[in-house]
Amino acid sequence: MNGIWFNPNTSISVGEIIAQYGEPDFVSLDFERYLEEPTTQMNLYWDSIRMLVTLPETGGGIYVIKKATKIKGVDFSDENLYQSSTEVEFGSFYQLWNGFGAYQP
């Protein structure tokens, strides 16, 4: 098995995840500008436990993340499937975690 993905049955906020696991190492932002109403998708990554947390899509090109932002899904991957911060090129898609606030692809 390479990993497990699930959508939580209960509401979990980003603040709760960070209180439990610490701050993420990096984030990814996927801006879909060619839709009728552009959206941005954001994921958070924790290298130490190979966890990816997906956040809900938002409208527009800026993603504002707050402690109260609810998560959409969680993915735990094995070392072959997980892409760690040492394997990504930071830029508009992948960015280092910079705390709560606005992120722009």
Summary of the structure (lengths in Angstrom):
residues: 105
radius of gyration: 13.4
end to end distance: 32.3
largest distance: 38.2
contacts: 273
relative contact order: 0.30
helix: 8%
strand: 39%
